[in-house]
Amino acid sequence: MKHLQIRGLAITLSSIFFLVFSSISRADIDPARLDAIAADMQSRVDEERLSGAVIMIAQDGKIQTSKTFGYQNVEEQVPMEMDTIFRIFSMTKPVTGTALMILHDEGKFQLGDAVSKYIPQLANLRVFTESAADGSMLTEAANHEMTIQELMTHTGGIMYVPPLSSGPVPQAMIAAGIMRPDIALAQQIDSLGELPLGYQPGTKWEYSYSVDVQGYLVEVLSGQTFDVFLEERIFAPLDMVDTGFFVPAEKAHRLARQYNQVPDGGLTRTDTGQFLSKPKFFSGGGGLTSTAGDYMKFAQMHLNKGELNGVRILSEDAIAIMRSNLLPEGIDNIANIYPGNVFGVDFAVVSNSAAFNGAPVGTHWWWGIAGSWFWIDPVQNIVFVGMIQNDNIFYSIQTHGAMRSLLYQ
């Protein structure tokens, strides 16, 4: 897998080029752009497309704007606050990747290692080819053991449960209890090992359950449960006091409600009691709740190449790996809804600025299915964190693009 690391180096060098010249080309954020972002977000709330939002933007480690919009609880008119807690769903993924790279810094694994070296339940997996007449799954042998690098980049053959993936393998994952909050992570991994992969490792990018497997790998390599590892090695050192796998009772009043748009106008509440009690399943793919301020600390640590306020979480080498293009040769982009992007360790990485609303090459980012999103721009030293709770994923993606355009174009 040496060639994968060479591809990663290529984008790292590109990022270095931009960083070298950033001190020349970077200008402070125009206040008019910040005003335009605030006006755009307020209009979305006024039009009842979103219940509310929290926006934080920092440059050079200094907050340029932090604003709240609308309500965290529409029914009772409870306004959004800077300490409102959000379900960040897949914004959990870069946190999981960070945890795994802490262990990489400690020499616990190499990116080219087979996942099965540490998780034997995932050894000798078969690969789905087609459905038989009786509905059973026909399979073939995998052409190689899935590597940790493939696991980190959604290219290892693992799929997601519906509706994020479709077909016989995702349906079998549902039947096996994968991603159920009442089934522990270790038990889910045992069940995953009984199922075939969805495609040959290294042949395509498909968003997947892989990051939950990464969370289990953290447990295996560290000897700690995933929640304890995150608390001790990331959250406590960064003073992320409101981030975790559930919201305790004394903070429950700060958890934003989640809404969907009603076709003829207005919003309807969609959230349930999930995230208000400690789960059995610590989901590295989507289990965390957090605040804009907490996530800003995490993202700023990444922008600072692994350190925040004198506390080092990751080495600069680990940060460079996470920001690099680690996709296998032959996979030149990720999903069509994310044009101009490749993939590192649980981050999308911008490779074509013009295709992605002007975000500079090397900007790395991700988002959660309830609409929360962030990006880290190492060219202009900007961190953007946006928090919403919205079920309309395409409207969320449109909102994200509008924010990038207002800041960069």
Phi and psi in degrees as a GROMACS rama.xvg file:
@    title "Ramachandran Plot"
@    xaxis  label "Phi"
@    yaxis  label "Psi"
@TYPE xy
-61.0314  -36.2413  LYS-2
-63.3608  -26.3131  HIS-3
-67.1252  -37.9601  LEU-4
-69.488  -32.2065  GLN-5
-65.0105  -42.4548  ILE-6
-60.214  -40.529  ARG-7
-61.6612  -40.3178  GLY-8
-62.9057  -36.341  LEU-9
-59.1962  -46.8076  ALA-10
-76.0208  -27.1506  ILE-11
-62.1462  -44.1309  THR-12
-64.1889  -37.7052  LEU-13
-61.1693  -43.1299  SER-14
-63.7321  -39.4084  SER-15
-61.6128  -41.0236  ILE-16
-56.1901  -46.8761  PHE-17
-67.3303  -36.0495  PHE-18
-67.1619  -38.112  LEU-19
-59.7592  -41.2262  VAL-20
-92.0375  -2.27962  PHE-21
-65.2415  -32.3689  SER-22
-67.0203  -22.3131  SER-23
-88.0366  -45.9624  ILE-24
-88.6139  -21.7242  SER-25
-72.4792  136.291  ARG-26
-122.791  153.487  ALA-27
-59.2313  152.878  ASP-28
-65.2989  128.2  ILE-29
-65.341  124.165  ASP-30
-54.8995  -28.42  PRO-31
-64.483  -32.1907  ALA-32
-69.4691  -40.2774  ARG-33
-63.851  -39.8374  LEU-34
-64.3212  -39.2233  ASP-35
-66.4556  -38.3748  ALA-36
-62.3339  -46.0215  ILE-37
-63.1673  -41.4639  ALA-38
-65.7967  -40.5032  ALA-39
-62.8824  -45.4792  ASP-40
-66.2876  -39.6097  MET-41
-63.278  -37.2777  GLN-42
-65.5576  -35.5046  SER-43
-66.0337  -35.7693  ARG-44
-72.2258  -44.1047  VAL-45
-61.0644  -34.561  ASP-46
-80.6768  1.90457  GLU-47
57.961  36.351  GLU-48
-89.3921  -28.4423  ARG-49
-130.215  146.465  LEU-50
-74.2993  -35.2607  SER-51
177.502  178.01  GLY-52
-161.757  159.107  ALA-53
-128.93  129.67  VAL-54
-122.358  132.258  ILE-55
-131.48  132.77  MET-56
-130.998  128.77  ILE-57
-122.519  150.162  ALA-58
-139.152  134.605  GLN-59
54.7483  33.3418  ASP-60
79.0943  6.47284  GLY-61
-117.426  133.346  LYS-62
-66.9255  124.002  ILE-63
-93.0433  -32.7205  GLN-64
-156.839  143.944  THR-65
-145.454  113.927  SER-66
-136.09  151.833  LYS-67
-115.916  151.304  THR-68
-139.861  138.673  PHE-69
67.4395  -144.512  GLY-70
-127.177  144.086  TYR-71
-86.024  -17.77  GLN-72
-141.499  99.4924  ASN-73
-67.2136  -41.5602  VAL-74
-60.3557  -38.9529  GLU-75
-106.067  8.82402  GLU-76
55.2459  42.4387  GLN-77
-86.6693  117.385  VAL-78
-70.6972  153.403  PRO-79
-61.462  142.843  MET-80
-127.613  163.449  GLU-81
-64.3218  -24.6261  MET-82
-100.407  15.2272  ASP-83
-60.0955  139.588  THR-84
-99.2583  138.375  ILE-85
-124.926  149.753  PHE-86
-77.2105  111.457  ARG-87
-94.2256  -5.4702  ILE-88
43.7593  -116.679  PHE-89
-73.4954  -4.83837  SER-90
-68.0723  -7.10318  MET-91
-66.4083  -30.711  THR-92
-58.5454  -48.4394  LYS-93
-62.0705  -27.6904  PRO-94
-66.5997  -42.713  VAL-95
-63.9585  -44.0901  THR-96
-60.1237  -37.347  GLY-97
-63.732  -43.113  THR-98
-59.9735  -43.6633  ALA-99
-67.1025  -36.95  LEU-100
-72.3726  -23.6126  MET-101
-59.5526  -41.5129  ILE-102
-72.9074  -29.3614  LEU-103
-65.0033  -41.748  HIS-104
-58.0203  -31.9788  ASP-105
-85.3068  3.78501  GLU-106
77.1528  20.7276  GLY-107
-77.9301  -17.8798  LYS-108
-162.935  166.922  PHE-109
-116.811  152.257  GLN-110
-61.4427  -31.1305  LEU-111
-83.3819  -1.70502  GLY-112
-65.6823  147.179  ASP-113
-69.1395  137.841  ALA-114
-57.7981  -36.0433  VAL-115
-67.9582  -14.5108  SER-116
-61.7072  -30.8869  LYS-117
-112.319  -24.43  TYR-118
-124.328  83.766  ILE-119
-61.7998  -20.0883  PRO-120
-60.4514  -21.0108  GLN-121
-103.471  20.2184  LEU-122
-83.7987  148.628  ALA-123
55.5116  40.5099  ASN-124
-71.5273  145.33  LEU-125
-89.0506  168.942  ARG-126
-124.621  127.936  VAL-127
-62.0219  136.64  PHE-128
-116.884  -47.3689  THR-129
-164.752  167.919  GLU-130
-91.456  137.147  SER-131
-76.672  170.123  ALA-132
-59.8152  -31.4274  ALA-133
-86.1666  4.60914  ASP-134
91.3635  -6.46398  GLY-135
-73.4688  161.922  SER-136
-94.0757  125.291  MET-137
-88.9841  142.695  LEU-138
-136.161  167.139  THR-139
-135.301  167.146  GLU-140
-69.9485  144.778  ALA-141
-68.0344  142.87  ALA-142
-76.5999  -13.7522  ASN-143
-164.089  162.453  HIS-144
-70.6933  133.237  GLU-145
-54.3474  132.923  MET-146
-93.8082  164.023  THR-147
-64.3938  -36.2258  ILE-148
-62.0856  -40.8871  GLN-149
-66.1716  -38.5249  GLU-150
-60.2956  -39.7277  LEU-151
-71.8279  -19.134  MET-152
-115.672  13.3691  THR-153
59.1806  35.743  HIS-154
-124.116  16.1501  THR-155
-91.3319  -4.64652  GLY-156
105.067  -12.3529  GLY-157
-75.9554  145.484  ILE-158
-114.182  -178.012  MET-159
-108.251  168.245  TYR-160
-77.0604  158.514  VAL-161
-60.5427  147.648  PRO-162
-91.9262  3.83648  PRO-163
-71.0591  -27.1393  LEU-164
-131.672  160.044  SER-165
-135.942  159.283  SER-166
115.624  -178.087  GLY-167
-62.5228  -39.2006  PRO-168
-66.0092  -49.6515  VAL-169
-58.8243  -37.0785  PRO-170
-64.1203  -38.7485  GLN-171
-66.9798  -33.0507  ALA-172
-62.8991  -42.9878  MET-173
-60.2412  -47.5017  ILE-174
-61.5177  -29.4994  ALA-175
-82.9008  -3.02325  ALA-176
85.5529  12.645  GLY-177
-70.9971  130.747  ILE-178
80.2176  8.60712  MET-179
-75.4945  129.955  ARG-180
-66.2756  -17.1096  PRO-181
-96.1561  7.77873  ASP-182
-117.918  124.254  ILE-183
-63.726  154.023  ALA-184
-55.9205  -46.2574  LEU-185
-60.6908  -39.9958  ALA-186
-67.0548  -36.9599  GLN-187
-64.9378  -39.0705  GLN-188
-64.5261  -39.9321  ILE-189
-57.4615  -43.6539  ASP-190
-66.5385  -39.5801  SER-191
-60.1667  -37.2153  LEU-192
-66.1191  -14.1904  GLY-193
-88.0706  -7.06499  GLU-194
-109.338  155.802  LEU-195
-78.0122  159.868  PRO-196
-71.5673  160.722  LEU-197
-85.2373  -19.0765  GLY-198
-162.925  166.54  TYR-199
-65.7821  133.013  GLN-200
-54.9438  138.745  PRO-201
83.0978  7.1613  GLY-202
-105.874  -14.255  THR-203
-159.711  163.395  LYS-204
-102.269  120.324  TRP-205
-139.843  118.883  GLU-206
-53.1183  137.67  TYR-207
-156.687  176.862  SER-208
-73.8165  2.61174  TYR-209
-55.3619  -33.5945  SER-210
-75.0197  -26.5826  VAL-211
-67.4158  -35.313  ASP-212
-64.6479  -37.6394  VAL-213
-59.6476  -40.1049  GLN-214
-60.6522  -39.8974  GLY-215
-67.9834  -36.8766  TYR-216
-61.3898  -37.065  LEU-217
-59.3196  -43.02  VAL-218
-62.4665  -44.8522  GLU-219
-63.2747  -45.4441  VAL-220
-76.244  -28.2063  LEU-221
-97.7809  -23.2949  SER-222
75.6166  12.9787  GLY-223
-119.47  156.105  GLN-224
-67.939  153.144  THR-225
-60.7241  -40.5916  PHE-226
-64.7987  -39.546  ASP-227
-68.0918  -41.327  VAL-228
-60.2945  -47.0861  PHE-229
-61.4828  -41.966  LEU-230
-64.1317  -45.7106  GLU-231
-76.845  -32.6593  GLU-232
-104.098  -15.7692  ARG-233
-128.423  -58.0467  ILE-234
-67.3264  -50.334  PHE-235
-64.2151  -46.6655  ALA-236
-60.366  -32.6059  PRO-237
-92.6316  2.35146  LEU-238
59.9961  40.4425  ASP-239
-88.6575  79.4214  MET-240
-76.7758  -15.8455  VAL-241
-115.143  22.091  ASP-242
-111.354  130.911  THR-243
-178.902  -176.915  GLY-244
-85.0439  -2.6607  PHE-245
-160.257  162.961  PHE-246
-100.964  116.298  VAL-247
-66.0596  160.185  PRO-248
-54.9579  -38.3179  ALA-249
-70.9921  -11.9211  GLU-250
-112.11  -0.271029  LYS-251
-58.7009  -30.5698  ALA-252
-67.8908  -13.3863  HIS-253
-95.0267  -4.83345  ARG-254
-78.7481  121.486  LEU-255
-66.9057  142.873  ALA-256
-77.174  159.225  ARG-257
-112.73  144.302  GLN-258
-136.647  158.591  TYR-259
-123.627  155.756  ASN-260
-80.2756  138.324  GLN-261
-91.0585  132.558  VAL-262
-51.9638  -37.6816  PRO-263
-94.7627  16.6073  ASP-264
111.105  146.086  GLY-265
93.1399  -173.559  GLY-266
-131.09  150.584  LEU-267
-127.83  138.588  THR-268
-73.3472  138.506  ARG-269
-127.306  -11.7859  THR-270
-74.3477  157.883  ASP-271
-119.59  -164.061  THR-272
-79.2907  -0.473451  GLY-273
-59.7488  147.806  GLN-274
81.32  3.9497  PHE-275
-103.616  0.202692  LEU-276
-143.91  156.96  SER-277
-65.6371  123.955  LYS-278
-84.1707  162.385  PRO-279
-78.4507  -29.471  LYS-280
-100.55  110.972  PHE-281
-90.0719  97.7088  PHE-282
-83.3904  111.036  SER-283
-71.9806  -14.1521  GLY-284
-90.2439  -20.3447  GLY-285
-172.727  26.7938  GLY-286
-97.9711  -5.21429  GLY-287
-91.4147  153.065  LEU-288
-114.838  152.136  THR-289
-163.615  178.285  SER-290
-116.366  164.19  THR-291
-59.699  -41.0579  ALA-292
-65.8313  -42.501  GLY-293
-62.8182  -45.4583  ASP-294
-70.0769  -29.6901  TYR-295
-59.3705  -40.1239  MET-296
-62.9637  -43.9568  LYS-297
-61.9252  -47.8049  PHE-298
-67.5671  -37.7416  ALA-299
-65.0204  -36.512  GLN-300
-57.1711  -42.9456  MET-301
-65.2932  -43.5923  HIS-302
-60.7943  -35.0922  LEU-303
-80.2917  13.7856  ASN-304
62.8802  40.2777  LYS-305
104.307  4.69989  GLY-306
-136.004  146.84  GLU-307
-146.59  126.652  LEU-308
52.138  42.5159  ASN-309
81.2484  0.746406  GLY-310
-107.16  121.187  VAL-311
-96.9122  126.423  ARG-312
-99.6454  -43.8063  ILE-313
-131.654  155.784  LEU-314
-73.3857  160.146  SER-315
-63.2731  -34.0116  GLU-316
-62.7777  -40.9354  ASP-317
-64.7893  -40.8444  ALA-318
-61.3993  -42.2383  ILE-319
-61.4531  -39.5394  ALA-320
-63.7063  -45.7837  ILE-321
-62.8624  -31.2624  MET-322
-86.8719  -5.34234  ARG-323
-87.6881  162.56  SER-324
-81.2193  108.229  ASN-325
-106.821  11.6812  LEU-326
-67.1517  144.492  LEU-327
-61.4214  154.032  PRO-328
-59.182  139.772  GLU-329
97.6794  -13.6388  GLY-330
-111.74  104.647  ILE-331
-101.991  -4.91204  ASP-332
-161.333  169.974  ASN-333
-104.195  -147.424  ILE-334
-59.6821  149.903  ALA-335
-60.8813  -25.5206  ASN-336
-75.4467  -5.47774  ILE-337
-123.157  66.676  TYR-338
-62.7423  147.132  PRO-339
74.5233  26.3852  GLY-340
-131.287  142.324  ASN-341
-112.797  -159.263  VAL-342
-145.773  139.765  PHE-343
-111.805  -134.519  GLY-344
-91.6953  94.0443  VAL-345
62.5702  17.9788  ASP-346
-123.739  139.08  PHE-347
-75.3199  147.025  ALA-348
-129.204  124.842  VAL-349
-69.3461  125.974  VAL-350
-113.696  -14.9899  SER-351
-138.444  102.006  ASN-352
-62.0628  -43.6252  SER-353
-62.1046  -30.9611  ALA-354
-79.6349  -9.83562  ALA-355
-130.821  51.7239  PHE-356
59.5175  27.5852  ASN-357
84.0608  1.84724  GLY-358
-61.5644  131.143  ALA-359
-61.8099  149.556  PRO-360
-55.6511  134.417  VAL-361
96.751  -12.8555  GLY-362
-61.235  132.179  THR-363
-123.899  145.822  HIS-364
-163.811  168.812  TRP-365
-167.522  -177.172  TRP-366
-152.989  173.04  TRP-367
-116.428  154.506  GLY-368
-65.6434  -17.029  ILE-369
-89.9151  11.8453  ALA-370
101.713  -17.3666  GLY-371
-60.2401  146.563  SER-372
-155.527  164.219  TRP-373
-157.704  160.643  PHE-374
-146.307  157.391  TRP-375
-124.148  115.434  ILE-376
-108.247  102.854  ASP-377
-81.4556  -1.68158  PRO-378
-85.6988  -50.3346  VAL-379
-101.531  9.53535  GLN-380
56.3629  45.4635  ASN-381
-112.204  139.087  ILE-382
-120.596  129.415  VAL-383
-118.444  127.523  PHE-384
-125.987  124.841  VAL-385
-124.954  132.224  GLY-386
-122.196  119.987  MET-387
-138.708  167.609  ILE-388
-132.613  91.4059  GLN-389
-138.364  130.497  ASN-390
-82.0843  -17.6158  ASP-391
-82.6933  94.1368  ASN-392
-65.603  -33.7831  ILE-393
-72.338  -33.3467  PHE-394
-67.655  -38.117  TYR-395
-60.3759  -46.9084  SER-396
-61.634  -39.6618  ILE-397
-63.4267  -40.0297  GLN-398
-62.4791  -44.1755  THR-399
-59.1031  -45.8976  HIS-400
-62.6061  -38.8149  GLY-401
-61.9764  -39.8248  ALA-402
-65.3571  -41.0862  MET-403
-63.151  -44.7144  ARG-404
-61.2333  -42.5488  SER-405
-65.8313  -30.1404  LEU-406
-83.8742  -35.8201  LEU-407
-112.72  -25.0431  TYR-408
